[in-house]
């Protein structure tokens, strides 16, 4: 039995209103889905919406700078895959 996903960064307060993004004009049943964790979206948001550098963003997420950087690079890769290959994006919220 798979282990439940645990939030790596307890400092995340961001709750996205929208959890699915998809290419226009393509039905969901024809799309592959890339799943982004709430940590990945928060790391991306802190860097590109709040313009925080690595140390400041890591502090806000209550994690180390190296863990923050690993999470951010994972988000980059997934977002690029979705944009380049025409996939949908789903944001996974932790329970």
JOHURA-V454027 format. One record per pair of residues at least 12 apart in sequence whose C-alpha atoms are under 10 Angstrom apart, sorted by the first residue. I is the first residue (numbers start at 1). J is the second residue. Records with the same first field share a line. If there is no record, write none. Layout:
I: J  J
This chain:
4: 94  95
5: 37  92  93  94  95
6: 94  95
7: 37  38  39  93  94  95
8: 37  38  39  61  62  63  67  68  71
9: 38  39  42  58  60  61  62  63  64  67  68
10: 39  60  61  62  63
11: 39  42  58  59  60  61  62  63
12: 38  39  42  43  60  61  62
13: 38  42  60  61
14: 38  39  41  42  45
15: 38  41  42  93
16: 38  41  42  91  93
18: 90  91
19: 35  36  38  89  90  91  92  93
20: 33  34  35  88  89  90  91  92
21: 33  34  82  87  88  89  90  91
22: 82  83  86  87  88  89  90
23: 82  83  86  87  88  89
24: 86  88
26: 86  87  88
28: 87  88
30: 87  88
31: 85  86  87  88  89
32: 82  85  86  87  88  89
33: 82  86  87  88  89  90
34: 78  79  81  82  87  88  89  90  91
35: 75  78  79  82  88  89  90  91  92
36: 74  75  78  79  89  90  91  92  93
37: 71  74  75  90  91  92  93  94
38: 75  91  92  93  94
39: 61  68  71  72  74  75  91  92  93  94
40: 68  69  70  71  72  73  74  75  76  78  79  91  92
41: 71  72  75  76  79  91  92
42: 57  60  61  68  71  72  75
43: 57  58  60  61  68  69  70  71  72  73  74  75
44: 57  68  71  72  73  74  75  76
45: 57  72
46: 58  60  61  72
47: 72
53: 65
54: 66  67  68  69  72
55: 68  69
57: 69
